[in-house]
Amino acid sequence: MKAFLRYLILCALPVLFAAGGGRYFTTIQGSCGAMVGALFAGKCAGRQREYHVRFQLGGAGIGLVIAATVGALLEHRRRRAVQPSTPVEPSTPEGEPT
């Protein structure tokens, strides 16, 4: 169960970063009407959606890099913990009955 939760959190990181990027964009960006006036607000809406998608894509990319880095570090740590430090000699030589 612990491994499942670890992988679930790692897989959710890009989605969370994308949502965070979109949320950040909406907090720094005002409405189109307030920004350029009522006359050009229709043209501004398409550009605003385009930038919003770019912020979300950037957030997902950052989340993907972080998730891959953390996953690689965790896997490297797990493999190091599983591998014995010295080779283990068999208790009986090969070919002899036990």
Backbone as CSV, one residue per row, in Angstrom:
resi,resn,N_x,N_y,N_z,CA_x,CA_y,CA_z,C_x,C_y,C_z
1,MET,0.821,-1.192,0.000,0.000,0.000,0.000,0.867,1.259,0.000
2,LYS,1.995,1.162,0.697,2.899,2.304,0.769,3.469,2.633,-0.608
3,ALA,3.839,1.603,-1.359,4.380,1.822,-2.698,3.303,2.395,-3.616
4,PHE,2.073,1.922,-3.484,0.982,2.434,-4.302,0.772,3.924,-4.052
5,LEU,0.767,4.338,-2.809,0.588,5.759,-2.492,1.756,6.595,-3.001
6,ARG,2.955,6.050,-2.913,4.136,6.772,-3.411,4.006,7.019,-4.911
7,TYR,3.629,5.982,-5.663,3.499,6.126,-7.108,2.300,6.998,-7.479
8,LEU,1.245,6.939,-6.702,0.086,7.780,-6.961,0.446,9.253,-6.802
9,ILE,1.186,9.570,-5.764,1.609,10.959,-5.538,2.565,11.404,-6.636
10,LEU,3.486,10.539,-7.027,4.418,10.893,-8.106,3.689,11.131,-9.421
11,CYS,2.665,10.326,-9.700,1.909,10.504,-10.942,1.024,11.744,-10.897
12,ALA,0.625,12.155,-9.720,-0.254,13.311,-9.594,0.511,14.633,-9.630
13,LEU,1.824,14.612,-9.468,2.590,15.861,-9.443,2.430,16.710,-10.707
14,PRO,2.542,16.156,-11.915,2.355,17.012,-13.092,0.966,17.647,-13.164
15,VAL,-0.045,16.902,-12.782,-1.409,17.450,-12.803,-1.543,18.575,-11.785
16,LEU,-0.981,18.388,-10.605,-1.047,19.418,-9.575,-0.275,20.674,-9.982
17,PHE,0.883,20.489,-10.591,1.654,21.645,-11.042,0.946,22.361,-12.185
18,ALA,0.276,21.627,-13.064,-0.480,22.255,-14.146,-1.634,23.073,-13.585
19,ALA,-2.337,22.526,-12.608,-3.430,23.266,-11.981,-2.894,24.500,-11.262
20,GLY,-1.746,24.347,-10.631,-1.130,25.495,-9.957,-0.699,26.565,-10.939
21,GLY,-0.161,26.160,-12.096,0.223,27.133,-13.121,-0.979,27.882,-13.662
22,GLY,-2.073,27.167,-13.895,-3.294,27.816,-14.357,-3.862,28.766,-13.315
23,ARG,-3.800,28.356,-12.062,-4.300,29.210,-10.978,-3.441,30.466,-10.834
24,TYR,-2.133,30.297,-10.966,-1.231,31.449,-10.880,-1.520,32.434,-11.998
25,PHE,-1.756,31.921,-13.198,-2.048,32.811,-14.325,-3.322,33.598,-14.067
26,THR,-4.350,32.954,-13.532,-5.609,33.674,-13.306,-5.470,34.713,-12.204
27,THR,-4.536,34.519,-11.270,-4.364,35.535,-10.224,-3.566,36.730,-10.721
28,ILE,-2.615,36.532,-11.648,-1.834,37.674,-12.119,-2.485,38.375,-13.304
29,GLN,-3.379,37.687,-13.998,-3.995,38.258,-15.194,-5.365,38.818,-14.856
30,GLY,-5.586,40.067,-15.188,-6.899,40.669,-14.988,-7.842,40.280,-16.111
31,SER,-9.017,40.803,-16.085,-9.969,40.505,-17.161,-9.561,41.270,-18.419
32,CYS,-9.995,40.779,-19.550,-9.649,41.427,-20.816,-10.284,42.810,-20.929
33,GLY,-11.509,42.942,-20.454,-12.184,44.232,-20.525,-11.461,45.298,-19.732
34,ALA,-10.959,44.936,-18.568,-10.229,45.894,-17.751,-8.846,46.181,-18.323
35,MET,-8.291,45.225,-19.024,-6.927,45.366,-19.511,-6.856,46.202,-20.799
36,VAL,-7.713,45.922,-21.778,-7.620,46.602,-23.064,-8.863,47.405,-23.409
37,GLY,-9.891,47.344,-22.611,-11.113,48.075,-22.897,-12.139,47.192,-23.578
38,ALA,-13.357,47.683,-23.638,-14.469,46.897,-24.163,-14.348,46.652,-25.659
39,LEU,-13.696,47.545,-26.383,-13.611,47.432,-27.838,-12.768,46.228,-28.273
40,PHE,-11.655,45.970,-27.598,-10.750,44.889,-27.981,-10.846,43.658,-27.079
41,ALA,-11.831,43.614,-26.227,-11.947,42.502,-25.281,-12.191,41.171,-25.995
42,GLY,-12.888,41.176,-27.122,-13.143,39.940,-27.859,-11.870,39.323,-28.407
43,LYS,-10.960,40.138,-28.895,-9.694,39.626,-29.412,-8.770,39.195,-28.272
44,CYS,-8.907,39.841,-27.162,-8.035,39.543,-26.021,-8.386,38.198,-25.389
45,ALA,-9.636,37.789,-25.466,-10.062,36.544,-24.806,-9.346,35.331,-25.384
46,GLY,-9.196,35.281,-26.703,-8.488,34.165,-27.321,-7.028,34.131,-26.911
47,ARG,-6.402,35.293,-26.887,-4.999,35.366,-26.481,-4.845,34.978,-25.010
48,GLN,-5.801,35.386,-24.190,-5.751,35.046,-22.768,-5.861,33.537,-22.566
49,ARG,-6.755,32.886,-23.307,-6.858,31.425,-23.217,-5.575,30.746,-23.676
50,GLU,-4.939,31.288,-24.711,-3.693,30.729,-25.211,-2.592,30.819,-24.139
51,TYR,-2.475,31.951,-23.492,-1.480,32.098,-22.433,-1.799,31.205,-21.238
52,HIS,-3.090,31.051,-20.948,-3.496,30.197,-19.836,-3.065,28.754,-20.109
53,VAL,-3.256,28.293,-21.337,-2.836,26.942,-21.714,-1.323,26.809,-21.623
54,ARG,-0.605,27.843,-22.031,0.858,27.802,-21.949,1.330,27.721,-20.493
55,PHE,0.692,28.457,-19.606,1.050,28.374,-18.189,0.770,26.974,-17.645
56,GLN,-0.365,26.388,-18.032,-0.685,25.042,-17.587,0.313,24.024,-18.142
57,LEU,0.682,24.165,-19.398,1.648,23.258,-20.003,3.016,23.399,-19.344
58,GLY,3.404,24.622,-19.052,4.670,24.842,-18.355,4.658,24.231,-16.963
59,GLY,3.554,24.392,-16.263,3.437,23.786,-14.933,3.481,22.278,-14.994
60,ALA,2.835,21.700,-15.992,2.866,20.241,-16.153,4.273,19.767,-16.490
61,GLY,4.992,20.528,-17.309,6.364,20.172,-17.640,7.275,20.203,-16.426
62,ILE,7.135,21.239,-15.618,7.931,21.333,-14.384,7.572,20.185,-13.447
63,GLY,6.280,19.899,-13.313,5.856,18.786,-12.469,6.386,17.457,-12.966
64,LEU,6.441,17.288,-14.286,6.962,16.059,-14.869,8.448,15.897,-14.559
65,VAL,9.206,16.969,-14.673,10.643,16.901,-14.371,10.866,16.596,-12.896
66,ILE,10.097,17.222,-12.024,10.238,16.978,-10.582,9.847,15.543,-10.250
67,ALA,8.738,15.065,-10.826,8.297,13.689,-10.557,9.322,12.673,-11.050
68,ALA,9.895,12.912,-12.229,10.899,11.987,-12.751,12.156,11.985,-11.891
69,THR,12.563,13.158,-11.424,13.752,13.254,-10.580,13.532,12.564,-9.250
70,VAL,12.407,12.835,-8.615,12.107,12.210,-7.325,11.961,10.699,-7.483
71,GLY,11.291,10.258,-8.551,11.134,8.830,-8.794,12.467,8.136,-9.008
72,ALA,13.356,8.777,-9.770,14.673,8.185,-9.995,15.479,8.108,-8.704
73,LEU,15.403,9.145,-7.891,16.126,9.127,-6.613,15.574,8.064,-5.674
74,LEU,14.268,7.928,-5.627,13.667,6.900,-4.769,14.019,5.503,-5.260
75,GLU,14.013,5.303,-6.571,14.357,3.990,-7.118,15.826,3.668,-6.862
76,HIS,16.685,4.653,-7.008,18.112,4.437,-6.743,18.330,4.092,-5.270
77,ARG,17.633,4.782,-4.395,17.762,4.511,-2.954,17.239,3.125,-2.611
78,ARG,16.131,2.721,-3.252,15.552,1.407,-2.972,16.481,0.302,-3.463
79,ARG,17.058,0.474,-4.636,17.969,-0.545,-5.167,19.216,-0.674,-4.309
80,ARG,19.698,0.451,-3.809,20.879,0.414,-2.958,20.589,-0.298,-1.647
81,ALA,19.371,-0.144,-1.135,18.994,-0.795,0.119,18.792,-2.293,-0.077
82,VAL,18.374,-2.716,-1.259,18.108,-4.125,-1.523,19.392,-4.889,-1.816
83,GLN,20.342,-4.287,-2.486,21.567,-4.970,-2.858,22.436,-5.219,-1.624
84,PRO,22.965,-6.428,-1.488,23.873,-6.676,-0.370,25.208,-5.981,-0.620
85,SER,25.862,-5.579,0.470,27.127,-4.858,0.329,28.265,-5.791,-0.064
86,THR,28.238,-7.044,0.407,29.265,-8.023,0.031,28.577,-9.219,-0.593
87,PRO,29.217,-9.858,-1.552,28.586,-11.037,-2.152,28.482,-12.161,-1.124
88,VAL,27.376,-12.861,-1.153,27.119,-13.942,-0.209,27.593,-15.251,-0.827
89,GLU,28.437,-15.982,-0.113,28.938,-17.271,-0.575,27.888,-18.337,-0.279
90,PRO,27.662,-19.260,-1.197,26.719,-20.342,-0.908,27.277,-21.233,0.201
91,SER,26.380,-21.771,1.012,26.820,-22.583,2.150,27.359,-23.939,1.702
92,THR,26.860,-24.461,0.625,27.389,-25.734,0.106,27.911,-25.515,-1.296
93,PRO,28.994,-26.123,-1.656,29.504,-25.975,-3.025,28.522,-26.583,-4.013
94,GLU,28.573,-26.066,-5.231,27.673,-26.573,-6.282,28.047,-27.983,-6.648
95,GLY,27.068,-28.786,-6.905,27.312,-30.162,-7.322,27.256,-31.177,-6.188
96,GLU,27.378,-30.720,-4.944,27.322,-31.643,-3.819,25.893,-31.737,-3.307
97,PRO,25.443,-32.901,-2.936,24.085,-33.029,-2.393,24.022,-32.385,-1.004
98,THR,22.863,-31.916,-0.658,22.702,-31.274,0.641,22.106,-32.217,1.662
